[in-house]
Amino acid sequence: MFEAFNSLDLNDYGAISIPEIKRMMESRGFYASEAEVKNLVDKFDKDKDGRISYAEFREEILPKSPVRH
């Protein structure tokens, strides 16, 4: 998981930014507006700093265990 995060953190700042996500998507042939990419980042960005930290990335990527009652 850390390798996947690092492959997106192109500037090695320890967080994934909107431009990094956009660049990655475009390099794979997917084109999205700035607003669409921002919406994607907002879903991961729990502390609302405009970036995805490794902890936020990990929390969203790991499978959620079902709640048992």
Biopython code that builds the backbone (N, CA, C, O; Angstrom):
import numpy as np
from Bio.PDB.StructureBuilder import StructureBuilder

atoms = [
    (1, "MET", "N", (0.823, -1.179, 0.000)),
    (1, "MET", "CA", (0.000, 0.000, 0.000)),
    (1, "MET", "C", (0.876, 1.253, 0.000)),
    (1, "MET", "O", (0.560, 2.240, -0.666)),
    (2, "PHE", "N", (1.969, 1.207, 0.747)),
    (2, "PHE", "CA", (2.857, 2.359, 0.807)),
    (2, "PHE", "C", (3.472, 2.640, -0.567)),
    (2, "PHE", "O", (3.649, 3.798, -0.945)),
    (3, "GLU", "N", (3.797, 1.579, -1.311)),
    (3, "GLU", "CA", (4.346, 1.761, -2.657)),
    (3, "GLU", "C", (3.326, 2.418, -3.581)),
    (3, "GLU", "O", (3.692, 3.265, -4.396)),
    (4, "ALA", "N", (2.060, 2.044, -3.466)),
    (4, "ALA", "CA", (1.009, 2.666, -4.271)),
    (4, "ALA", "C", (0.903, 4.150, -3.934)),
    (4, "ALA", "O", (0.802, 4.987, -4.831)),
    (5, "PHE", "N", (0.926, 4.477, -2.644)),
    (5, "PHE", "CA", (0.876, 5.874, -2.213)),
    (5, "PHE", "C", (2.068, 6.646, -2.775)),
    (5, "PHE", "O", (1.904, 7.736, -3.324)),
    (6, "ASN", "N", (3.258, 6.082, -2.637)),
    (6, "ASN", "CA", (4.467, 6.759, -3.118)),
    (6, "ASN", "C", (4.451, 6.958, -4.622)),
    (6, "ASN", "O", (5.011, 7.935, -5.121)),
    (7, "SER", "N", (3.821, 6.049, -5.355)),
    (7, "SER", "CA", (3.770, 6.213, -6.807)),
    (7, "SER", "C", (2.894, 7.407, -7.200)),
    (7, "SER", "O", (3.039, 7.944, -8.298)),
    (8, "LEU", "N", (1.994, 7.821, -6.316)),
    (8, "LEU", "CA", (1.140, 8.983, -6.565)),
    (8, "LEU", "C", (1.748, 10.270, -6.008)),
    (8, "LEU", "O", (1.474, 11.356, -6.519)),
    (9, "ASP", "N", (2.560, 10.155, -4.980)),
    (9, "ASP", "CA", (3.208, 11.317, -4.349)),
    (9, "ASP", "C", (4.450, 11.688, -5.161)),
    (9, "ASP", "O", (5.577, 11.392, -4.764)),
    (10, "LEU", "N", (4.229, 12.330, -6.284)),
    (10, "LEU", "CA", (5.301, 12.593, -7.240)),
    (10, "LEU", "C", (6.370, 13.552, -6.729)),
    (10, "LEU", "O", (7.526, 13.458, -7.143)),
    (11, "ASN", "N", (6.008, 14.471, -5.839)),
    (11, "ASN", "CA", (6.992, 15.448, -5.357)),
    (11, "ASN", "C", (7.602, 15.057, -4.004)),
    (11, "ASN", "O", (8.372, 15.825, -3.427)),
    (12, "ASP", "N", (7.261, 13.874, -3.505)),
    (12, "ASP", "CA", (7.816, 13.343, -2.242)),
    (12, "ASP", "C", (7.571, 14.239, -1.035)),
    (12, "ASP", "O", (8.430, 14.340, -0.159)),
    (13, "TYR", "N", (6.397, 14.897, -0.974)),
    (13, "TYR", "CA", (6.049, 15.734, 0.169)),
    (13, "TYR", "C", (5.309, 14.958, 1.258)),
    (13, "TYR", "O", (4.995, 15.520, 2.307)),
    (14, "GLY", "N", (5.031, 13.691, 1.027)),
    (14, "GLY", "CA", (4.319, 12.904, 2.022)),
    (14, "GLY", "C", (2.815, 13.065, 1.937)),
    (14, "GLY", "O", (2.096, 12.672, 2.856)),
    (15, "ALA", "N", (2.335, 13.634, 0.852)),
    (15, "ALA", "CA", (0.897, 13.804, 0.638)),
    (15, "ALA", "C", (0.642, 13.850, -0.867)),
    (15, "ALA", "O", (1.523, 14.212, -1.648)),
    (16, "ILE", "N", (-0.560, 13.484, -1.255)),
    (16, "ILE", "CA", (-0.948, 13.509, -2.667)),
    (16, "ILE", "C", (-1.818, 14.731, -2.890)),
    (16, "ILE", "O", (-2.813, 14.937, -2.194)),
    (17, "SER", "N", (-1.433, 15.538, -3.868)),
    (17, "SER", "CA", (-2.151, 16.780, -4.146)),
    (17, "SER", "C", (-3.068, 16.622, -5.356)),
    (17, "SER", "O", (-2.993, 15.632, -6.083)),
    (18, "ILE", "N", (-3.922, 17.599, -5.554)),
    (18, "ILE", "CA", (-4.833, 17.601, -6.697)),
    (18, "ILE", "C", (-4.043, 17.535, -8.013)),
    (18, "ILE", "O", (-4.379, 16.720, -8.873)),
    (19, "PRO", "N", (-3.004, 18.365, -8.198)),
    (19, "PRO", "CA", (-2.249, 18.265, -9.451)),
    (19, "PRO", "C", (-1.607, 16.888, -9.671)),
    (19, "PRO", "O", (-1.520, 16.424, -10.807)),
    (20, "GLU", "N", (-1.164, 16.241, -8.601)),
    (20, "GLU", "CA", (-0.564, 14.914, -8.735)),
    (20, "GLU", "C", (-1.601, 13.886, -9.185)),
    (20, "GLU", "O", (-1.314, 13.052, -10.044)),
    (21, "ILE", "N", (-2.794, 13.941, -8.616)),
    (21, "ILE", "CA", (-3.862, 13.024, -9.031)),
    (21, "ILE", "C", (-4.216, 13.273, -10.493)),
    (21, "ILE", "O", (-4.354, 12.334, -11.277)),
    (22, "LYS", "N", (-4.360, 14.544, -10.850)),
    (22, "LYS", "CA", (-4.722, 14.900, -12.225)),
    (22, "LYS", "C", (-3.650, 14.411, -13.206)),
    (22, "LYS", "O", (-3.975, 13.848, -14.251)),
    (23, "ARG", "N", (-2.394, 14.623, -12.874)),
    (23, "ARG", "CA", (-1.287, 14.184, -13.729)),
    (23, "ARG", "C", (-1.292, 12.666, -13.892)),
    (23, "ARG", "O", (-1.098, 12.161, -14.998)),
    (24, "MET", "N", (-1.512, 11.938, -12.798)),
    (24, "MET", "CA", (-1.543, 10.481, -12.860)),
    (24, "MET", "C", (-2.683, 10.007, -13.750)),
    (24, "MET", "O", (-2.491, 9.114, -14.576)),
    (25, "MET", "N", (-3.859, 10.590, -13.595)),
    (25, "MET", "CA", (-5.018, 10.192, -14.399)),
    (25, "MET", "C", (-4.755, 10.458, -15.880)),
    (25, "MET", "O", (-5.014, 9.599, -16.723)),
    (26, "GLU", "N", (-4.244, 11.641, -16.196)),
    (26, "GLU", "CA", (-3.978, 11.992, -17.591)),
    (26, "GLU", "C", (-2.907, 11.103, -18.210)),
    (26, "GLU", "O", (-2.965, 10.796, -19.400)),
    (27, "SER", "N", (-1.934, 10.690, -17.410)),
    (27, "SER", "CA", (-0.878, 9.819, -17.934)),
    (27, "SER", "C", (-1.420, 8.437, -18.304)),
    (27, "SER", "O", (-0.793, 7.690, -19.055)),
    (28, "ARG", "N", (-2.578, 8.118, -17.770)),
    (28, "ARG", "CA", (-3.220, 6.831, -18.069)),
    (28, "ARG", "C", (-4.406, 6.976, -19.022)),
    (28, "ARG", "O", (-5.171, 6.034, -19.227)),
    (29, "GLY", "N", (-4.545, 8.169, -19.598)),
    (29, "GLY", "CA", (-5.561, 8.393, -20.613)),
    (29, "GLY", "C", (-6.927, 8.800, -20.092)),
    (29, "GLY", "O", (-7.900, 8.784, -20.845)),
    (30, "PHE", "N", (-7.021, 9.164, -18.818)),
    (30, "PHE", "CA", (-8.283, 9.614, -18.241)),
    (30, "PHE", "C", (-8.219, 11.125, -18.037)),
    (30, "PHE", "O", (-7.256, 11.634, -17.463)),
    (31, "TYR", "N", (-9.220, 11.830, -18.494)),
    (31, "TYR", "CA", (-9.227, 13.283, -18.369)),
    (31, "TYR", "C", (-10.400, 13.712, -17.498)),
    (31, "TYR", "O", (-11.545, 13.326, -17.736)),
    (32, "ALA", "N", (-10.096, 14.507, -16.497)),
    (32, "ALA", "CA", (-11.103, 14.995, -15.559)),
    (32, "ALA", "C", (-10.852, 16.475, -15.323)),
    (32, "ALA", "O", (-9.717, 16.947, -15.381)),
    (33, "SER", "N", (-11.925, 17.193, -15.058)),
    (33, "SER", "CA", (-11.778, 18.610, -14.754)),
    (33, "SER", "C", (-11.146, 18.779, -13.376)),
    (33, "SER", "O", (-11.101, 17.843, -12.577)),
    (34, "GLU", "N", (-10.668, 19.969, -13.118)),
    (34, "GLU", "CA", (-10.099, 20.287, -11.804)),
    (34, "GLU", "C", (-11.141, 20.035, -10.708)),
    (34, "GLU", "O", (-10.810, 19.511, -9.644)),
    (35, "ALA", "N", (-12.397, 20.407, -10.969)),
    (35, "ALA", "CA", (-13.474, 20.209, -9.983)),
    (35, "ALA", "C", (-13.717, 18.725, -9.721)),
    (35, "ALA", "O", (-13.953, 18.337, -8.576)),
    (36, "GLU", "N", (-13.664, 17.892, -10.753)),
    (36, "GLU", "CA", (-13.870, 16.455, -10.570)),
    (36, "GLU", "C", (-12.752, 15.840, -9.732)),
    (36, "GLU", "O", (-13.003, 15.003, -8.865)),
    (37, "VAL", "N", (-11.526, 16.258, -9.997)),
    (37, "VAL", "CA", (-10.392, 15.744, -9.223)),
    (37, "VAL", "C", (-10.469, 16.247, -7.786)),
    (37, "VAL", "O", (-10.175, 15.499, -6.854)),
    (38, "LYS", "N", (-10.857, 17.496, -7.598)),
    (38, "LYS", "CA", (-11.020, 18.039, -6.243)),
    (38, "LYS", "C", (-12.069, 17.253, -5.468)),
    (38, "LYS", "O", (-11.875, 16.967, -4.287)),
    (39, "ASN", "N", (-13.177, 16.899, -6.113)),
    (39, "ASN", "CA", (-14.206, 16.084, -5.463)),
    (39, "ASN", "C", (-13.649, 14.733, -5.033)),
    (39, "ASN", "O", (-13.972, 14.242, -3.951)),
    (40, "LEU", "N", (-12.824, 14.139, -5.864)),
    (40, "LEU", "CA", (-12.195, 12.864, -5.525)),
    (40, "LEU", "C", (-11.291, 13.026, -4.310)),
    (40, "LEU", "O", (-11.357, 12.233, -3.370)),
    (41, "VAL", "N", (-10.445, 14.055, -4.329)),
    (41, "VAL", "CA", (-9.537, 14.301, -3.207)),
    (41, "VAL", "C", (-10.337, 14.581, -1.936)),
    (41, "VAL", "O", (-9.970, 14.103, -0.863)),
    (42, "ASP", "N", (-11.414, 15.339, -2.038)),
    (42, "ASP", "CA", (-12.243, 15.661, -0.868)),
    (42, "ASP", "C", (-12.796, 14.411, -0.189)),
    (42, "ASP", "O", (-12.983, 14.407, 1.028)),
    (43, "LYS", "N", (-13.059, 13.357, -0.948)),
    (43, "LYS", "CA", (-13.576, 12.114, -0.367)),
    (43, "LYS", "C", (-12.547, 11.448, 0.537)),
    (43, "LYS", "O", (-12.911, 10.806, 1.522)),
    (44, "PHE", "N", (-11.270, 11.594, 0.212)),
    (44, "PHE", "CA", (-10.194, 10.994, 1.001)),
    (44, "PHE", "C", (-9.699, 11.933, 2.104)),
    (44, "PHE", "O", (-9.245, 11.472, 3.151)),
    (45, "ASP", "N", (-9.783, 13.227, 1.879)),
    (45, "ASP", "CA", (-9.157, 14.254, 2.707)),
    (45, "ASP", "C", (-9.960, 14.535, 3.974)),
    (45, "ASP", "O", (-10.802, 15.433, 3.994)),
    (46, "LYS", "N", (-9.702, 13.777, 5.017)),
    (46, "LYS", "CA", (-10.470, 13.888, 6.261)),
    (46, "LYS", "C", (-10.177, 15.176, 7.029)),
    (46, "LYS", "O", (-11.076, 15.718, 7.673)),
    (47, "ASP", "N", (-8.945, 15.675, 6.977)),
    (47, "ASP", "CA", (-8.625, 16.888, 7.733)),
    (47, "ASP", "C", (-8.798, 18.163, 6.902)),
    (47, "ASP", "O", (-8.517, 19.264, 7.375)),
    (48, "LYS", "N", (-9.257, 18.005, 5.682)),
    (48, "LYS", "CA", (-9.612, 19.129, 4.794)),
    (48, "LYS", "C", (-8.461, 20.108, 4.563)),
    (48, "LYS", "O", (-8.655, 21.324, 4.555)),
    (49, "ASP", "N", (-7.244, 19.550, 4.374)),
    (49, "ASP", "CA", (-6.107, 20.412, 4.072)),
    (49, "ASP", "C", (-5.803, 20.468, 2.570)),
    (49, "ASP", "O", (-4.822, 21.083, 2.153)),
    (50, "GLY", "N", (-6.653, 19.822, 1.764)),
    (50, "GLY", "CA", (-6.486, 19.864, 0.313)),
    (50, "GLY", "C", (-5.526, 18.836, -0.245)),
    (50, "GLY", "O", (-5.222, 18.843, -1.438)),
    (51, "ARG", "N", (-5.043, 17.942, 0.624)),
    (51, "ARG", "CA", (-4.105, 16.896, 0.215)),
    (51, "ARG", "C", (-4.514, 15.586, 0.861)),
    (51, "ARG", "O", (-5.261, 15.573, 1.840)),
    (52, "ILE", "N", (-4.027, 14.491, 0.316)),
    (52, "ILE", "CA", (-4.292, 13.170, 0.891)),
    (52, "ILE", "C", (-3.011, 12.676, 1.550)),
    (52, "ILE", "O", (-2.013, 12.427, 0.874)),
    (53, "SER", "N", (-3.044, 12.537, 2.863)),
    (53, "SER", "CA", (-1.889, 12.001, 3.585)),
    (53, "SER", "C", (-1.894, 10.475, 3.451)),
    (53, "SER", "O", (-2.876, 9.887, 2.998)),
    (54, "TYR", "N", (-0.795, 9.849, 3.847)),
    (54, "TYR", "CA", (-0.744, 8.390, 3.794)),
    (54, "TYR", "C", (-1.817, 7.779, 4.695)),
    (54, "TYR", "O", (-2.459, 6.800, 4.314)),
    (55, "ALA", "N", (-2.016, 8.345, 5.883)),
    (55, "ALA", "CA", (-3.029, 7.825, 6.807)),
    (55, "ALA", "C", (-4.424, 7.900, 6.187)),
    (55, "ALA", "O", (-5.206, 6.957, 6.313)),
    (56, "GLU", "N", (-4.742, 9.004, 5.522)),
    (56, "GLU", "CA", (-6.049, 9.157, 4.864)),
    (56, "GLU", "C", (-6.187, 8.177, 3.702)),
    (56, "GLU", "O", (-7.244, 7.573, 3.518)),
    (57, "PHE", "N", (-5.128, 8.022, 2.925)),
    (57, "PHE", "CA", (-5.112, 7.085, 1.807)),
    (57, "PHE", "C", (-5.351, 5.662, 2.316)),
    (57, "PHE", "O", (-6.196, 4.934, 1.795)),
    (58, "ARG", "N", (-4.599, 5.289, 3.331)),
    (58, "ARG", "CA", (-4.686, 3.939, 3.898)),
    (58, "ARG", "C", (-6.090, 3.661, 4.452)),
    (58, "ARG", "O", (-6.644, 2.583, 4.239)),
    (59, "GLU", "N", (-6.648, 4.625, 5.150)),
    (59, "GLU", "CA", (-7.979, 4.458, 5.736)),
    (59, "GLU", "C", (-9.035, 4.184, 4.671)),
    (59, "GLU", "O", (-9.939, 3.376, 4.883)),
    (60, "GLU", "N", (-8.923, 4.859, 3.521)),
    (60, "GLU", "CA", (-9.904, 4.687, 2.457)),
    (60, "GLU", "C", (-9.670, 3.432, 1.630)),
    (60, "GLU", "O", (-10.625, 2.852, 1.114)),
    (61, "ILE", "N", (-8.435, 3.008, 1.495)),
    (61, "ILE", "CA", (-8.098, 1.870, 0.635)),
    (61, "ILE", "C", (-8.299, 0.528, 1.338)),
    (61, "ILE", "O", (-8.736, -0.440, 0.715)),
    (62, "LEU", "N", (-7.985, 0.469, 2.618)),
    (62, "LEU", "CA", (-8.139, -0.804, 3.342)),
    (62, "LEU", "C", (-9.596, -1.243, 3.370)),
    (62, "LEU", "O", (-10.500, -0.419, 3.506)),
    (63, "PRO", "N", (-9.816, -2.546, 3.239)),
    (63, "PRO", "CA", (-11.198, -3.032, 3.319)),
    (63, "PRO", "C", (-11.796, -2.744, 4.696)),
    (63, "PRO", "O", (-11.109, -2.812, 5.715)),
    (64, "LYS", "N", (-13.058, -2.430, 4.702)),
    (64, "LYS", "CA", (-13.773, -2.173, 5.958)),
    (64, "LYS", "C", (-14.362, -3.496, 6.448)),
    (64, "LYS", "O", (-14.938, -4.254, 5.668)),
    (65, "SER", "N", (-14.216, -3.756, 7.714)),
    (65, "SER", "CA", (-14.806, -4.978, 8.247)),
    (65, "SER", "C", (-16.277, -4.728, 8.539)),
    (65, "SER", "O", (-16.651, -3.647, 8.994)),
    (66, "PRO", "N", (-17.100, -5.715, 8.281)),
    (66, "PRO", "CA", (-18.530, -5.531, 8.524)),
    (66, "PRO", "C", (-18.821, -5.419, 10.032)),
    (66, "PRO", "O", (-18.144, -6.029, 10.859)),
    (67, "VAL", "N", (-19.819, -4.643, 10.351)),
    (67, "VAL", "CA", (-20.238, -4.480, 11.750)),
    (67, "VAL", "C", (-21.121, -5.664, 12.113)),
    (67, "VAL", "O", (-22.061, -5.997, 11.392)),
    (68, "ARG", "N", (-20.815, -6.281, 13.216)),
    (68, "ARG", "CA", (-21.591, -7.441, 13.665)),
    (68, "ARG", "C", (-22.360, -7.061, 14.930)),
    (68, "ARG", "O", (-21.817, -6.441, 15.844)),
    (69, "HIS", "N", (-23.596, -7.433, 14.959)),
    (69, "HIS", "CA", (-24.431, -7.151, 16.134)),
    (69, "HIS", "C", (-24.818, -8.417, 16.819)),
    (69, "HIS", "O", (-25.521, -8.383, 17.829)),
]
sb = StructureBuilder()
sb.init_structure("model")
sb.init_model(0)
sb.init_chain("A")
sb.init_seg("    ")
for serial, (resi, resn, name, xyz) in enumerate(atoms, 1):
    if name == "N":
        sb.init_residue(resn, " ", resi, " ")
    sb.init_atom(name, np.array(xyz, "f"), 0.0, 1.0, " ", f" {name:<3s}", serial, name[0])
structure = sb.get_structure()
